[in-house]
Amino acid sequence: MEKFKKSFGALIVFALMAYLPTAQSASAITVELAKKCRAMAIKAHPPKTAGSKAAAGVEKAERDYFNACVAKGGKTED
């Protein structure tokens, strides 16, 4: 049983060594892209007065717009 545990452990180590080099790292967005998308998100979904019924959902809409903008590299249909 001890030999099986060592063999299984070695198999796991080799599997991880084979997988890790192929894993893709996340790339950070540039400051310029973040600023551009933030400005576009605010323009598309302007902030409302806090506590008003019109303000409900604006933050989520801005976040969704920002994320879509970043995913498209700053190019939106608007």
ABEGO torsion letter per residue (X at the ends): XAAAAAAAAAAAAAAAAAAAAABBBBBBBBAAAAAAAAAAAAAABBBBBBGBAAABGAAAAAAAAAAAAAAAGGBBAX
